[in-house]
Amino acid sequence: TFQNIRPETIIWGESLGQGSFTKIFRGIKRDIDNEESYETDVLLKVLDITYRNFNESFLEAASVMSLISHKHLVLLHGICVGTDSIMVQEYVKLGPLDIYLKKQKDGSRITARWKLEVAKQLAYTLSFLRDKNIIHGNVSTKNILLSREGDSSTGSPPFIKLSDSGVSITVMTKELLTDRIPWVAPECVRDPRSLVQESDCWSFGATLWEIFNGGSIPLSVLEPTAKVKFYQDQLQLPILKWTELANLINCCMNYRPFLRPSFRAIIRDLNNLITSDYELLVDLSTGDL
Ligand SMILES: N#Cc1ccc(Nc2nc(N)cc(-n3cnc(CCO)c3)n2)cc1
């Protein structure tokens, strides 16, 4: 249930890199509407031919995206089906958040307030999906796109868009799941079909940690055996400086899914964090101001 897009309406642009099973390109979609022709910047996500066995799940993720619309969800224009399956998405100006955060790390121009604003928008979006009984299943800064940078001098906030979940973890091999530790919840590594709503809360916790750690999680570059051991020993990620935030992250990353907070509770906690003067202290101590 999505818009079928005719390949001749797409003009292919530069390669922008790749996702786990996809190649990413910039593009332009040209439509003719009663003699008026207009062009739209689009993002083309092509499923790698080596993963054609994931095609059904790739299309399933697209159809979920086309069923719902929300200001913080990437808009799906439709799909081009043919030799390749191509997802035609809105082109989000500033690209993936993980790359943006890594670039800023040197300049460290982004404040605790900026990061909390991103965290809040993500929590609102996941709360919206929860209310629609939709499990994203792949929350990480790689799948968060930045459409507006915001400007701390004028106080204008950043604006994010959560991308499609891509191939579902329920069809992935144990190796692929292990590779996604610590974003994929422990229950999903044990049994992928046990993906529950609360699994998004675990991933949200890991994503929050990533946002406050310059867009990376050291654990994620370790060998698969070390990653598996991390879950077997029920370890937590290193505690961040900001104690209240660190506590929230550890609540989200509870090894027992049903002890994790709801996104409504998470939003309340984030709102309290923003008003506390702790944020100013953190900025002062990290010189983020
Ligand atoms: N330089 C640069 C630059 C790169 C990309 C964009 N825009 C954009 N828009 C989207 N809808 C999706 C993605 N995207 C990129 N990589 C993935 C897969 C991993 O998430 C998804 N990028 C804008 C600027």
The ligand as a Gaussian input file, in Angstrom:
#p B3LYP/6-31G(d) Opt

LIG

0 1
 N       26.294000      15.274000       2.780000
 C       25.177000      14.957000       2.857000
 C       23.797000      14.538000       2.957000
 C       23.482000      13.165000       2.973000
 C       22.148000      12.773000       3.065000
 C       21.143000      13.761000       3.114000
 N       19.777000      13.460000       3.190000
 C       19.177000      12.291000       3.505000
 N       17.812000      12.261000       3.465000
 C       17.181000      11.085000       3.772000
 N       15.821000      11.026000       3.708000
 C       17.920000       9.942000       4.133000
 C       19.309000      10.057000       4.154000
 N       20.128000       8.985000       4.484000
 C       21.488000       8.995000       4.401000
 N       21.950000       7.810000       4.786000
 C       20.890000       7.037000       5.082000
 C       20.986000       5.592000       5.503000
 C       21.462000       5.517000       6.932000
 O       20.546000       6.215000       7.686000
 C       19.754000       7.758000       4.930000
 N       19.937000      11.229000       3.835000
 C       21.493000      15.109000       3.103000
 C       22.805000      15.506000       3.032000

